Amino acid sequence: MHHASIRTANIHRAIAFYEQLGFTVSERFTTGITLACWMEGLGGRIELIQIPEPKPAPDAFGDEHYVGYYHLSFELTDTPTDLPTWLESLQNKFDEASSKNPDQFQPLKVLLEPTQQIIGNHVYEVAFIADIDGLPLEFLRVLGKG
C-alpha cells in the first residue's frame, strides 16, 4: 500500500499530532486549493489533506451501526516493551505538549485501554486512541501464539 489518506480540519494541528506518534513530513504539496502532505512513520505513510469548512467526522469507534472507514492500525511488536507503558508515555507526552501549547495540542484521547485479544492463533495486545479529528487509531503488539 502506498499510503492512507486522512482528511483533517487543521493540517498544522494534524501534523503536530502525528509527529508526536513518530511520523515525519516527507512531502508538502497542494491538492486543488488546499494544503496536503505525506508523513512517514511506524512502518507506513499517511497523507493529510486539509478540508476547507470541515464538518465533524462521524463516530466510527462509538457508533456500532457506522459503516465505512473504521481505523488505521499500527504494529508495535518490535517497538515498546509493552503497550500500557507505551501508552502512558504517549499520554504524558501529549499532556506536556498541551500544557505548553494548548492551541496546537490537546490531551490524548484513549478510546480503548490496552487489552488482550486472540485473533487466529495469536494473542495480541491492543489499544485505540483518537487522532486530532477524532478518527480511531489502533496500536497492537503480538504477545505470542494462543
N, C-alpha and C positions, 0 to 999 in steps of 0.2 A: 504494500500500500504506500502511496506517495505521501499523503497527508490526510488529516481530518480537519474539516473547516468549521470554525466556530464564529457565529455572528455575535457581536458584542455591542453594548450601549456606549462604551467608552474604551477605545483601544489602548489608551495610555494606562488606565487602571488595570485592564486585562493583561497587558504586557507585564506590569509590575507584579500582578498576582502570579502569573506563570513563571516569572523569574524567581520568585520565592520557592517554587517547586523544583527549580534547577534548569529551566529552559533558558535558552539564549536566542536573541533575534538573529536570524541568518540572512534575511532579505526584507527590505521595506519597499512597498510599492503602492500604487493606487489601482483600484478596480472601479471603473466608471468614475464617479465623482467622490469616492470615499477612500479612506486610508485602509491599508491592509499590510500584513507581514506574515512571514513564515518564522516559526520558532522551532528549535530542535532541543530535545532533551528526553530523558527517561526512555531512551531507545526508540523514539519516534519523532514525527514532525507534525505540528499543527499549523493551521492558517487562521489568523484572526482578521475579521473584517468588521469595521465599524459601521453601524447601521444608523443613518440619519433618522430622527424621530422614532426611536425604538419603542416597542411595546414590551411589557414584561413577558418573560418566557413562561410557557406552561410548566406546571409542577410535575415533571417526568418521574421524579422519585416518589412523591407522596400520593399521586393520583393513580390508583390501581387500574383505572379504566383508560388511562392515556395510551395512545398508540403512536409510535414513531421513534425518533432518536431517544435512546434511554441514557447511555453513558459512554464515556471513554474509559478504558481500563489500562492501568499501567502495572507491569510486573516488577516487584521489588525484591524478588528472591535473592539476588546477589548484592543488594544494596544495604539495607539496615540489618541490625541484629534481630529485631522483632518489630512487628507492626505497632503495638502500643507505644513503645519507646519512640519510634519514628514519628508517630502522630503527635505525641506530646511535645516533641522537639519542634515540629512544624507549627503547632498551636502557639508555642512560646515565641517563635519567630514572627508569626502574624500579630500576636499581641503587642510585641515590642514595636513592630513596624507601624501598627495602627496608633499606638500611643505617641510615636514621633511624628507621624504624618497621617492624621485622620481623614484628610481629603483624598488621599491616594489609596489607603488601606483600611480594611475593617477586620475585626477578629475572624478567625477561621470558623466556618460553619460546618460542624460534623453532622452528617446525615445518618451514619451508622458507625458506632464504635467498633473497634476490631473484634471480630468473631471468627470462629472456625466453621468451615463449610466443606462437606465432602462432595466432590464433583468427579464422577467416574471412579477411578481407583486412586485418586489423590486427595490429600487433606490440604486445604488452603486456609490461610489467614486472610480475612477480607475486611476492608473498611471503605466507607464512602464519605466524601466531602463535597461541598458545593463550591463552584468557582464564583468569580465576582458577579456573574449574571445569574447565579442560582442553578447552573447546569451541573448535574451529578458527575463526579469523577470517582472511579473505583481504583483502589490500590490493593494488590494482593501479593502474597508470598506462598510458595509451595512449602509445606511443612514436611511432607513425606507421603508415602503410599498408605492408603487406608486399609 
